[in-house]
Amino acid sequence: MDCCCHHHASPLGLCVPSFYNSLCRNLPRRYVLPLNVDEQTPLDQNLVMLPNCKATAKKTDSGEVYVTHEELHNDKLLQYGGLEFPQINYDKYNGRPYRYFYACGFGHVFADSLLKMDVHTKELKVWRYPGLYPSEPVFVASPTAAEEDDGVVLSVIITPRKEKSTFLLVLDAKTFTELGRAEVPVNIPYGTHGVFNKMG
């Protein structure tokens, strides 16, 4: 189970001066939950058998299973303030092992960067421009995709300092380089969750 986690479970304080400093710095982690634990399961032995996985799960004397997570990032992510709104190539990898996810980096109250993380190597690729605020990235596979990250990543970019200059950003999902911008002469509000649906 992969999720965005914060070190502390305390809720955000609502004190305005300290609001930004109290924001959660969510980091990607993997927990592996063993599904077949019974009386025959050995005690204090790692039950996680997945290759190249650092998460652990051990049955204790009390019969409970104690799990530890694997960090799905390196320290470079911390300079982008953690992440939220992770997306994968859901059409092909939902419920299956995947290698790449895309997310918003939060070095600000609002998302201020787009991130691509390789969960095998922990390599991070970043798209970031001062004053531009991306919405949740959406992965769209190439019609002839041969690899997991063959396609594009789409994100609506909000430009609060410039009236009517919102645009749809198109990134090459493999290299995370900008392919283009589709500008629209209207103000689009900041959005969060989105999906791509094929027509026809």
N, C-alpha and C positions, 0 to 999 in steps of 0.2 A: 504494500500500500504506500504510494508516494503522496506526500502532502507538503504544504507550506506550513512551517511551524515557527513559533516564537519561543524563546528561552523561558519566558515567564508566562504564567496563565492569568495574571492579574489584568483586569479590564483597563481600557484607556481612561486616563483622567480627563476631565473636561475643563481644566484650568487653561485658559487661552494662552498665557505666556509660555507655559511649559508643554503645550499641546504637541508641537513638532518634535521636541526632544523625547516625548513619551510614546511616539508612534512605534508600533510593532516593526521590528526588522525581521520579517518572515524569511526563512531559509528553507530550501528544499531538502527533505529527508525521506529516506525509504525505511519502512518497517516491514518485516516479513512475519506473517502470522501463520504458524503451523496449523493445518486443518485437522490432522488426525493425531490427537493427543488422548491417550487413555491410560489405564493402569499399567500397561506394558511399556510405556514410553520411559526410557532411561532418564535418571535425574542428572542435573548439572552437566548435560552434554548439549552442544549446539545442535539444534534441530533444523537449522537452515542449510539446505544442500544446494542452493543455487550457485552456479559458478561465478567467480569474481564478485561475490556479494559480501560486504563487511557487516551487514546487519546480523544480529544474533537473536536466538530464542532458546531459552533453557527452562525445563520443568524443574520446579523447586520441591523441597520436602513437603511443603503444604499442598502440593498438587496444582499450584498456580504456574502460569508460564510467564517468565520475565523476559521482555524483549528490549533490545537496544537498537538504535537506528544507525543507518549509514548516511553520512553527509553526501548529498548529490551536488556538491559545489566545492570550489577552492576559495582561498581567502580573497581573490580578486573581486568576487561578488560583493564583498562588504563595502567596497568603495562606491557601489551603486545603490546602497541602502537596503539590500534585501529585495524580495520580489513578491509578486502576486499575479493572479490571472494566468496561471500556466496552461499551455495548450500543447497537444501533440498532434501527430498525423492520425487523427481518430478513425478515419475510414479504414485504415489498414492495421493500426496498432492498438486499438481500444481493447483492453483486457489481455494484451499480449506484451511480451518484452519489447521495449522500445529503447532507442539510443538518444534521441534529441527531444528537448522541449523548448518552447518559446514562451516568454513572459514579459511583463512590465517590470522595470526596475524602479524603485521608489527612493530616490535620493532627495525627495521633496514631498510635500503633503500629497501632491498628485504624482502620477507616474511621469517620469522625465526621461526614460530610456526604454529601449526594447532589447531583450536579451535572448540569445540562443545558447543553450547549455548542452554539452555532450556528457551524458551521465556516465560513460565509460572512462573517458580521459579527464573529465572535469574541466575541459577547455571551454572558455566563455567568449562569445562574440557579442559585440555591443553596437547598437545604433543609438546615437545621442546627439542632440543639437540644443544649445541653450535657448530657452524661451519657447520650446516646442514640447507639447505634452501628448504622448501617444495613448490611444485606447488599447484595450485588450487585443493582442495579436491573434490573427486567425490564419491558420495554415490551409493553403489550397494546393493540392497535389497537381503536378503536371499530368495531362491526359496520358502521356507515355512514360510515366514514372517507373524507374527501375530500382531506385534506392529510396530509403525512408525519407530523406530530405530533398527529393526532387520536387520542386514546386516553388511557390511564392508565399510570403508572409504579408498579410494585409493589416493595416492599422489606420484608423482615422486619427489625424493629427490636429490637435487644437492649438490655435495661435492666439492666446488671449490679448496680446499687445497689439494685434493688427486686426482690424474689423474685416469681416467677410473674407477670410483667407484660409479657412479650413481646407485640408486636402486629405485624400486617400494615399497613403504611402504604400509602395510596392517594393518589397525586398526580395532578393534572390535568397531562398531558404537555405541553400547550401553554403554560399559564401557570406551571406548576410550583408551584401552590398546593395545599395539603392539602385533599383531599375527604373523607377519613375514616380511621378506624382500626378494624381488626377485632382486638379483644383476645382473647387465649387465656390461660386460667389455668394455664399450664404453663411450664416453662423450655425454651426451644428453643435448641440450641447455635448458635454463630455459623457461618453457611454462606457459601459463596462462589458457585460457579457454579450458575445455575438457568435454566430455560426455561419458557415458557408454551406449553401444547399445547391446541388446541381439542378439545373432546369432540364426538363424533358426526360 
